[in-house]
Amino acid sequence: MSRPPGRKQDSHKISRELFVLTYGALVAQLCKDYEKDEDVNSCLDRMGYGIGVRLIDDFLARSAMKKCRSYSETADTIAQVAFKMYLGVTPSVTCSSPAGNEFSLILDKNPLVDFVEELPAERASLCYCNLLCGVIRGALEMVHLAAEVTFLQDRLRGDAVTEIGITFLRKAEDRKHKRN
């Protein structure tokens, strides 16, 4: 029995919407459980890290990606393949360092905030989507790329764009020397 056209796409859209709604409930519960935004942010990062550690296997299997040869290629893969595959959006990528190890992912649309209008005033330092930083960091670590991943700008905080910063912690030369 064959599936009607568009069926797979519909199930991905439903899964994404369910994830976004569930994520909102998770953040709301964490805000009830923790008084300090820093504790919520840290918890979201840890949860995301655990997801990223597990998600990388699914990503590599489903995408059939080859090993990236540079940090730039890695950042492009995260934006153009991973974000598209799991969240249905494609952030733009900019390199923000002469050394070529710092990148920004600029999201025009962040599906995790589809049902969020604004952060409460008492939660001004909450990084609502911090789970994404943990996911990226965890997945990168599993392919032996240490990185610092942080939200640089967030529309929920009144910034013009949503921007995730990725800083690869070792220079490309460091990786080559470790192989020898």
N, C-alpha and C positions, 0 to 999 in steps of 0.2 A: 504494500500500500504506500503510495507516494504522498508526500506532504504538499499542500498547496503552496504556491510561491509566496514568499514573504513570511511564512510561518516561523522560521528560525529567527528572523529579525524581530518579529513580534515578541517571541519569548525572551530575547535579550533585552528588549525595551522594558518588558514587564519585570524582569530580574533587576534591571538597573533602578526602576522606580521603587520596587520593594526594598532594595538596598538603601536608597536615599531616605525613604520613610523610616526604615529601621534604624538607620544611622542617626537621624534626628532624635528618635526616642532614646537611643544610647547616650547621646550627648546630654540630653535633658536629664537623664538619670544620673550621669556623672556629675552634673552641676548640683544635683540634690545631695549626692554623696560627699562631695568635696566643697569646702568653703572657698578655697583659693583657686583662681584660674590656672595658676602654674601647676597645681596638682592635676587638674583636669587635662591640661595640655600634655603633661608628662604621661599620664595614663593613656591618652589617645595615641601618643607617639609609640609607647610600648606595645599597644594593641596592633597598631599598624605594622610595626617591626615584625611581630609574630606572623601577621598575614603575609607580608612581603617574603619572609623566609620560606613560606609554604607555596606562595603564588608563583614564584619563579619557575618551578617545575612545570606548572600548567602553562605558563607563558611560553617557555622554551618548546614544549611539546606542540602547542597549538600554532605557534608562529613559525616554527621551523627556522628560526633565526640562526645565522652563523655568528661566530665570535666577532665582536666589534673590535676594530683595530685602533680606535682612538677614543678619547673622551668625547669629542665632538660627535662621533658616530653613535656612541652610547646615549648621549643626551637626545639626539634625533630619534633613536629607536624608542626611548622612553615616551617621547611626545607623539611620534607618528604611528607607532605600533601599539604600545602598551596602553596609553590613555585612550586611544581609539577603540581598542579591543575591549577594555573593561568599563570605560565610562562613556564611550561614544563621542568624545571630543578630541580635538587635536590642538594642543597648545603650540604657540610659536616658540622657537628656541633662539636665544641670543647668548653669545659668549661675552662674558664681562671681565675677562682678564687676559693680559698679554701672554701669560704662561699657558693659556688654553685649558685651564682646569676648573674654571668657574663658569656656570651656565645659569640662565634663568628660563623657566618655563612660564610663559604668559598665557593665562587662560582667559579667553574672551567670555566663555560661558563655563561656569563651574556647576556641574549637575548636583553636587552634594548640597548646594544651597538653594535648589529649586523651590523648596517649600519654606524658606527662611527669609523673612523680610529684613530684619536687623537684629543685632545682638542687644540684650537688655543693658541698660546703662551701668548696672552694677557688675556686669561681666565684660567690661571694656578691654581687658587683656586676654580674654578667651580667644584661643586660636581654634575656631570651630572645626576646621578641616585638617587639623594636625595629624590625623590618621594617615593622610596621604604622604606626609614627610616620612613617617615610620615605614610605610609600605615600600617606598622608593629606597630608603636606606637599607632595609632588610633584604630586599631583592638584590641590590647591588653587592651587599656583603656576601651573599651566597655565590656570586660569580667573582669573588675575590677583589672587589673594588670598594675600598673604604671611602665613605663620603659623609659629608655633613649636609643635611637637608633641612632647610628652614623656610617658613613663610616670610617673604620680604614685604609683601603688600597684600592687602585683603580688602575686597570691595565691601565685605560686611563691616569693616572698620572705617569705611568712608574713603578708602584709597580709590584711585581711578581705575586700577586693574587688580587682578589677582595674580600674584607672582610667587613662584616657588624657586628658591635658590638652591643649586646643587654645587657643592665644592668638593672635587675629588681630592683626597688628602695626600696622595702620593703623586709625584710627577711621573710622566710616562717613562722617563729614564730609569726610575726606581723599579718599575715593573720589569723592565728588560733585564736589569742586573740580577733580580731575584731568580730568574729562569736559569741563569748560567751557573 
